[in-house]
Amino acid sequence: MERVLALRPGTPEMLLDYGIALAGVGRHAEALAALERVVALTPNNSRAWSNRGALLSRLHRNEEALTDVDRALALDPVNEDAWNNRGLILVELAGTRYTGGARPQYRSTRSRPRCSRCG
């Protein structure tokens, strides 16, 4: 992935996917740097704000995370991942432990919601 990114370093979508991949493997500092660059390059990118919010929540920076997912929703009110992340962040902020095992998720693209029970 680093080699592909080196070929097209200024491409926000590639950088977003790179940041999501880094977050997925636990390289949070690098992921945050990548996602911060994406939101700087494309401030109207709802997916970038939502994914940065998910990462900030993973880092227990829930107030900042909520601001990011709210920004994502202001840009795209039907961003399902941002709504999901917002709910999970609010649960954490309320001091309640959600036992469903879900955490805010990083998502690159998705055309429709997936149901784990539907296959």
Backbone hydrogen bonds, N-H to C=O, Kabsch-Sander energy under -0.5 kcal/mol:
donor,donor_aa,acceptor,acceptor_aa,energy
5,L,1,M,-2.7
6,A,2,E,-2.1
7,L,3,R,-1.2
7,L,4,V,-0.5
8,R,4,V,-1.1
11,T,8,R,-1.5
15,L,11,T,-2.5
16,L,12,P,-2.7
17,D,13,E,-2.3
18,Y,14,M,-2.2
19,G,15,L,-2.6
20,I,16,L,-2.4
21,A,17,D,-2.3
22,L,18,Y,-2.6
23,A,19,G,-2.3
24,G,20,I,-2.1
25,V,21,A,-1.1
25,V,22,L,-0.6
26,G,23,A,-1.6
27,R,22,L,-2.6
28,H,26,G,-1.5
31,A,27,R,-2.4
32,L,28,H,-2.8
33,A,29,A,-1.9
34,A,30,E,-2.3
35,L,31,A,-2.8
36,E,32,L,-2.5
37,R,33,A,-1.7
38,V,34,A,-2.0
39,V,35,L,-2.3
40,A,36,E,-1.5
41,L,37,R,-2.3
42,T,38,V,-3.1
45,N,42,T,-1.9
46,S,44,N,-1.0
49,W,45,N,-1.9
50,S,46,S,-2.6
51,N,47,R,-2.5
52,R,48,A,-2.3
53,G,49,W,-2.4
54,A,50,S,-2.2
55,L,51,N,-2.1
56,L,52,R,-2.7
57,S,53,G,-2.2
58,R,54,A,-1.9
59,L,55,L,-1.5
60,H,57,S,-2.1
61,R,56,L,-2.9
65,A,61,R,-2.3
66,L,62,N,-2.6
67,T,63,E,-1.8
68,D,64,E,-2.2
69,V,65,A,-2.5
70,D,66,L,-2.3
71,R,67,T,-1.9
72,A,68,D,-2.3
73,L,69,V,-2.3
74,A,70,D,-2.0
75,L,71,R,-1.8
76,D,72,A,-2.2
79,N,76,D,-2.0
80,E,78,V,-1.2
83,W,79,N,-2.0
84,N,80,E,-2.5
85,N,81,D,-2.9
86,R,82,A,-2.6
87,G,83,W,-2.2
88,L,84,N,-2.1
89,I,85,N,-2.5
90,L,86,R,-2.6
91,V,87,G,-2.0
92,E,88,L,-1.9
93,L,89,I,-2.7
94,A,90,L,-1.9
95,G,92,E,-1.3
96,T,91,V,-1.9
98,Y,96,T,-0.7
99,T,97,R,-0.5
101,G,98,Y,-0.6
116,S,114,R,-0.6
118,C,115,C,-0.9
119,G,115,C,-0.9
